[in-house]
Amino acid sequence: MTFLEHILWKEKVSKNSLKVNVSWTFLGNAIFAICQWLFIIIFAKFGNQMMVGQYSLALAITAPIFLLTNLQLRDVLATDAKNTYNYKSYFALRVVSIILSLTIIFIISHIGSYDGDTRKVILLVAISKAIESLSDISYGVFQKNETMKNIAISLILRGVSSIVFLLLLLVGTNSVVFSLVGVIVSWGLVLVFFDFKNVINYIDFNAVIKFRFLKNIFKLSLPLGIVVMLVSLNTNIPRYFIQSYLGTTSVGLFSSISYIVIAGNTVITALGQSISPRLSKYYSEGNVSGYKHLLSKMLIISVILGLLGIFVVLLFGEFILSLIYTKEYKGLNNIFLLVMISACFSYLSSIFGFSMTAARKFNVQPILFITVLCVCLLSSMLLIPNFGLYGAALTMVIFSFVQFVGSLIVNLLILKEQVKGDGLIG
């Protein structure tokens, strides 16, 4: 953390609070991300590549749907600096969105050409996503009040408990289905006995849920829901093509490699979530210098993380793949390198994304990500059938670069708007 302290801890406003929040957010996200990565490793080591493929395919199907219907309410709530809407309204809308998501996924799982076990895995992952969505809306309350410690503890409890359940049940039953049931139970316990227990400290129980509140929140957050769905589709479209042309096992191979870059995403997410309320405050107050200063620090950290990852893969890529997974991954280092290059662009785009959300620039984001989606779809169609997993990795580099360029342009417009004090983009 020495470098982070040197770069970030000089923030003048609420210095100690920001330092503590970033530290807790980093710790919580790091442990949870490692545990999610361990899911893949455990399935690969104690199960088989088919299990990895089934689980990865289930995530690829459920994630875009939940991200769309969740409407990114956590970030909308966290950046609601004027307290326009109450928590009860956000929570009610989230419950409606969960019901809608589960219904859509149930239909997809039964009309798709999936075998019985794969269908069960899809439905169980969907249930786990539903529980995660309820925890997520609680995190929005904690984030808004800059009590990131609660989020971190919840993530650590969810991550560690789910790994224990998963490992014990997989070793004991050799069933991916029973293993995922254990994950659902562990996440449900954390939701009830930690998240709900702590979030009540910030709730106004006298607040009233009004239909017009739900309607207004929905209209405000729908562009963000579309954006995060598009982002997820960009990540998962190559997996759909891999499934179609190469099979479920190849989905497992590619997903396993992609998960390794999650370490950098953990740092980026920790930084973005911790400073989003601060960026939102700077923007609403018209504090251009504070906004630019904090955003610049995050971008510097993102560049260093990305370049460090590429350097490590160049030197130790094959060794890392064979050590973490199995020997069959050893020949996939070129794919690993391309995925890491795409991650470098993705880190920068993520920071720009937090900036756009903090500035409440919701409507422009769907345009950007529809463009990225089209690039991703076209690249997948052209490259994956002809070049297999290598083509999938190239696709990731292409669409992540386009996303970076587009996000940069939008953020330059945001800064220009701040300086002029008018509304150039919405």
N, C-alpha and C positions, 0 to 999 in steps of 0.2 A: 504493500500500500504506500510505499515511500514516494513513488512518482505521482500517484493520485493526490497525495497530501501536498506535494510541491505545486501541482497544477491547480487544484481545485480548492484547497482549504483557505485560500486567501480571500474568498468571497467576504465582503465587508458586512453584509446584512445577515444577522442571526448566524454568525460564523459557526458557533458550536452546534447549533441545531442542524445546520446543513451537513456538517461533518458527521454527526451521529446518524442522521437519516441515510446518507449515502452509504455509510459503513454497514448499517443494519440491512439496507436494501440489497447491497452487494452480497452480504453473507447469506441472506435468505434465498435470493435468486440463484446464487452459486450452488448451494446445497440442493435446492429443488431441481435445478438443471442437471446436476450430476446424477441425481436419483432417476430423472427421466431418461438420461442416457444409459444408466444401469439397467433400465427395463430392456433396452435393445441388447446389451451385453449378456444379461441373464438369459434371455430367450435364445441368443446365439450359442452360449456356452452350455446351458443345461437343457435346452430344447433343441430346436433345429431351425434352419433358414426359412422353412415354411411358416413357422410361428412368427419369426421376425417379419416376414412378408405380410401375413394376416394382420398383425398388429399395425404395421406401417400403412397398409391399405385402409384399415379402419380409421386411422387418424386422418388420412388423406380425404376420406369421404365425409367424416363428421366435422372436421375443423372448419372448412369454409362455411358450412351451414350454421354452426353455432356462432361463428364470428360475425356473420351477417345479422342474425336475429338478436345477438347480444347488443348490437348497436354501439359497441364501445362505451357503454353507459358508465363504466368505471372512470374513464378519463373525462367524460362530460361532467360527471358529478364532482370529480376532484378539482376541475378547473372552473367550477361554478362559484367564482369568487364573490358574487353578489347575492348568493343564496336565493336564487330565483325560484327553485323548486325544492321540496322537502324529500328526505330519504325515502319515506313511505311510497312516494310516487315513483321514484326510480326502482324501488324493490318490486312494486306491483307490475311495472312494465317488464322487468326482468323475468318474473314468473310466467307472464304471458308468452314471452319469447322462448322460454324453455319448453313449454308445452308445444309450441309451434315447431321447434327444432326436432323434438322427439317424434312428432307425427311425421314430419318429412323424411327423417332417417328411417323410420319403420317402413314407410312405403318404398323407399329406395332399396332397402335390404331385401325386400320380398319380390320386387320386380326385376332386380338384377340377377345375373347368372352366377350366383355365388353358391358354394356348397354349404351344407348345414353348419359346420364349425365356423366357417368364415362369417356367415350371417350372424351367428351368436356373438362372435367377437365384435362385429360392427355395433350391435345393439348394446353390448356391455360397455364398450368405449363411449357410446352416446350417453349412457346413464352416468358414467364417471364425469363426462363433460358437463352434464346438467348440475351435478354437485359442485363442480369447479366453478360454474357460472354463479352459483349462489355465494360461494366464498368470494368471488371476484367483486361483486357489488358491495360486499362488506369492506373489501380492500379500498374501494373508492372513498368510503367514509374515512378510513384511517389515513389515506393519502392526502385527502383534503385538509385534515387536521394535522398533517405532518408528523403523525405517530407511526413511522415506518417500522418500528420495532414490532408492532402487532402483526403486520404483514409478514415480516421475516420469520417470526416464531411460528405462525400458521403454516408458511411454506415449508419450514424445516420439519414440523410435525407431520405434515402431509407426505413429504418426500421420504422421510426415514421410515414411517410406519408402513407406507405402501410397499417399499422395498422388502421389508421384513415379511409382510403377508405374501407378496409375490414370490419370493424365493422359497419360503417354506411350502407353499401350496404347489409350486411348480415341481420342486424336488419330490414332494410327497405324492402328487397325483399325476405328474407329467401331462397336465392339462392346462392349456392356455385359458380355457373358459373358467375353470375354478380359480386360477390365479387372478384373473381380472375381477372376479367376485370379491376376492380379498381386498383388492385395491379400492373397490367401491365402498366396502365396509369401513376401511381405514379413513378414507376421505370424508365419509358421512359423520364419523365420530368427531373428527376435528372441526367440521362445520358446526355441529350442534354444541359441543362442549368448549370450543374456543372462540370461533368467529362470532357466532350469535351472542355468546356470553359477553364478549367485549364490545361489540358494536352498539349494544343497548345504552352504553354510557354516552353516546353521541346523538341519540334519537330523541326527537321531540314527539312524545306519544300523543300529544294533543293536536298534532298536525293532521290535516284532512286530505284524503286522496280525492282529487277531482278529475273528472274525465278530460276536461280541457288541459289539465296539467300533463296527463299522459299523452294527449294528442300533441301538445307543444314539444314535449321532450322527444317524442317519436320523430316529429318533423325536423327538429334540431339535430338529432343524432343519426338519422337514417343515412346521410352521406358518409358518416364515419363507419357505419356498419357495412356499407357497400365497399368502402376503401379496404377495411381489414379483410373482408371476404376476398376481394381481388388480390390482395397481397398473399393470402393463403392459397388461392388458386394458382398464382404465379409459382409458388413453391411446389404445389402438388400436381400441376398439369404434367410435368415431365414424368411423375410417378404413374399417372394414368396411362400415358403412352408406353411406358416400360411394362406395365401390367398387360397391356394389349399385345405388344409385340414380343416381349421377352419372358413374361410370366411372373408369378408371385414371388418366386425365389429371387429373381433379379431386383424386384422392388426392395426386398430385404437387404440385398447387398448395397444398393445405392443409398438407401435410407441410413444404413449403418455408418457409411462414410460421411454423409451429410450431418449426422448428429454430432460429429466430433467438433465442428465449428461452433457448437453451442456455448463453449466457454467464453468466447468473445461476445456473443449475444447477451450473455449473463451480465457482463460489465456494462454494456450499452444500455440494457434494460434498467439496470440499477441506477445508472446516471440519469436516464431520461425520466423515470418515474419519480425520482427524488427531486429533480429540479423543475418539473412541469408546473407545480403550483407557483414557484418563484418566477419562472418565465411568464406565466399568465399574469402575475401581479405586475411585473415590469411593463408588459405590453399594455395592460389596462390603464396604468399610470402614465404611459407615454415616456417611460425611462429608456430611451434608445440606447444609451451607452451601457447601462446595466444589462439590457437584453443582448446586445452584441457581444459584450464581454463574456457572459456566461455561456452563450452559444459557441463562441470561438474556443473556449476551453474544452468543451465536449467534443468538438470536431477534431481538435489536436489529439485527444486521447483515442478517438476512433481510428485516425490514420495510423497512429503508432501500433495499436492492437492489430490492425489488419496487416501491416507490413511485417510485424513480428510473427504472425501466424504463417504467412507465406514463407518466411525465412526458415522457420522450424520444419515445415513440410518439405522444403527443398533438401534439407540436411538429414532429416530423420523420418520422413514420411513412411517408407516401407517398413521400417522397424516398428513404428507406432501402430500401423495397421495390423501387422502380424502379432504383435504383443497383446493388443487389446482384444482382437477378435480371433481369427484363425489364419492358418497359412494361406488359405485360398484368397485372402484379401491382399496378399503381398504384391501381386502384379498390378494392382489398381492405383498406384501412386500418382500417375498422370491425371487420373480422374480426381483424386484427392487434392492435387495442386489447383486444378481448375475450380473446384468447389471453394477452396480457400480464397482464390482471387475474387470470385463472386461475393464471398462473405465480406471482403474489404469494402467493396462498393455498397453492400447491404448495410454495414455498420454506419456509414455516413448518411445513407438514406434514412435510416431509423432515427438518427438524431434530428435530421431535418423534419421528419414526421412528427416528433414530439414538439418541435418548434411550431409547426403549422397548427397542431391541436391547441397548444398553449395560446396561440394568437386567435383561436376560435375560427380559423379559416377552414371550414368544413366542406363547403360546396365545390371548391376548386379541386379537392383531392380525388373524387371519383373520375374526373376527366383525365387526370394524370395516370391513374392506375388502370383505367380502361385501355389507355394507350399501351401501357406496359404489358397488360394481359394479351393484347393483340400480337405484340412482338413475341411474347412467350409462346403463344399458341402456334404462330407461324414457324418459329424456330424449332419447336418440338416436332411439328409435322415434317419439316424438311430434314432435320438432323438425326432424330432418334431412330427412325426406320432404317437409315443408311449406316449410322455409326454406333448404334446401341448406347451403352452407358456413357461412352465418351461423348456422344452427341448430346446426351442429357446434361452432362457437365458443361458443355459449350453453351447450351441453352441458358443455363443459370448465369453464366458470365454475361451473355448478351443482354438478357432482360434486367439484370441487376445494374448494369451500366446505364441503360436507358432510364431506369428509375432514379438513379443518382443524378443524372443530368436534369431530368424534369424537376426533381425535388429542389435542386440548387436554384433553378430559375424561379420557382415559386417563392423560395425564401428570400431571394434578392428583391422580389416584388414586395414582400412583407416589410423588409427593412426600408425600402423606398417609401412605402405607405406610411411607416412610422415617422420618417423624417418630414414628410409633407403634411401628415396629420389628416389625410383623407382616406376614403375607402376605395382602393383600386381593385382589390380582389375580395371575393366573398366566400 
